[in-house]
């Protein structure tokens, strides 16, 4: 009887925590990355350019609004990187407390997105709640922050070792 109850509890947790339409990778907290390099190369032709929709929710614990410069970079385990400098625009009230801002970003086509870093420069501070990336031929993935982003350092998640481990196993 106890086994059946434990199984039902486990099944209920798995069923409520899974969402088949969205990848959720939350193994480690966000980390500063002092040696992160932006790949500034552009695709050689239009066929290799893809559109990504990035949705950024600002925490209700953030400052009322920020005038800080916010940039973003994300990519896959194969070196494909998308870079979006200066997403901020104080005139349009981006990154206000408790708001969601959506951006259409173009860059090289990728496989499954497995890393995402934010860069903030300024004095106001900013606390994103989460960032979701929707791309062509990839599952949407959400990166949870809910911390103030340090200034002048790339800060975020690199979960690509999960994908490279899966590739290595399939090659055997």
C-alpha positions, 0 to 999 in steps of 0.5 A: 500500500505504501509503495502505491502511495509513493508511486502516485505521489511521484507520478503526480509530481512528474505530471505537474512538473513536465511540459512537453512543449518547453524545455526546462533546464534548471540544474545549476544557478546562473554564473558569471562568465569572465572569459565569454567571447562574442562570436561576431561573425554573421551568416554567409547567406540568407538561408543560414539566417534564422529568426528567434523570439526572445521573451524576457520577464522582469521580476516584480522585485526589480527596480521600477525601470532601468536605463542600463544597457542590456545585451544577450547572447545564446547558442547551442552545443555546436558553436552556433551563437546569436548575439543581440546588443543593446536590447534596452530602450528607456524611451519605450519603457523596456525592462520595467518592473513586472513586465514582459518584453518580447524581441525578434532577433535574427542570427545563425540557425542553431540546434537546441539552445543550451546556453544563454547569457545576459550583459548589463552595464549601468548604475540602475540595476536590473532583475530579470525573472526569466528568459525564454527563447523560441527558435526555428526547429528547436524547442522553446527553452526557459532560463530562470534568473530572479537575481540582480544581474551584476554589472559588466560581466556576462551572467547566465547559464551554460547547460550544453554539457547535457547535449554534448553528453547525449551526442557522445553516447549516441556516437558509441 
